[in-house]
Amino acid sequence: MIVRIATEGQYEVEDSVVDQLNDVDNKVVEAVEAGDEAGYQAAYEQLLALVREHGTELPDDDLHESGLILPPPDLTFEEAGEQFTGDGLIPD
């Protein structure tokens, strides 16, 4: 799967990592829905770290379509409330 982190770049992530991404995505949603800003920050950082650590960064001129677009790393808690709802960014 190709994952884009907005304002940062695209990463090719093995399918074996997608379940982990989904689990952490769900944690982000839970924290946002609970009004837990610290929990949101920790979970969103974990989500970004999974992509960065387990993904292979693609060159800027690579035009693959992204299967998932994550908001920028500096997404505020208030903005997260608009992005991370229901099933989150990765549907189950």
Residue pairs with C-beta under 8 A, 6 or more apart in sequence:
1 12
1 13
1 15
1 18
1 67
1 68
2 10
2 11
2 12
2 13
2 58
2 64
2 65
2 66
2 67
2 68
3 10
3 11
3 12
3 13
3 21
3 51
3 55
3 66
3 67
3 68
3 69
3 70
4 10
4 11
4 66
4 68
4 69
4 70
5 11
5 48
5 51
5 52
5 70
5 72
5 73
6 69
6 70
6 71
6 72
7 72
7 73
8 72
8 73
9 57
9 58
9 60
10 57
10 58
10 62
10 64
10 66
11 51
11 52
11 55
11 56
11 57
11 58
12 55
12 56
12 58
12 64
13 21
13 51
13 54
13 55
13 56
14 54
17 50
17 54
17 55
18 90
20 50
20 54
21 47
21 50
21 51
21 68
21 90
22 88
22 90
22 92
24 43
24 46
24 47
24 50
25 47
25 84
25 88
25 89
25 90
26 88
27 39
27 43
27 46
28 40
28 43
28 44
28 47
28 80
28 84
28 88
29 84
29 85
29 86
29 87
29 88
30 39
30 43
31 37
31 39
31 40
31 42
31 43
32 40
32 77
32 80
32 81
32 84
32 85
33 85
37 77
40 77
40 80
40 84
41 77
44 75
44 80
47 70
48 70
48 73
51 70
58 64
68 89
68 90
69 89
70 89
71 79
71 80
71 83
75 83
83 89
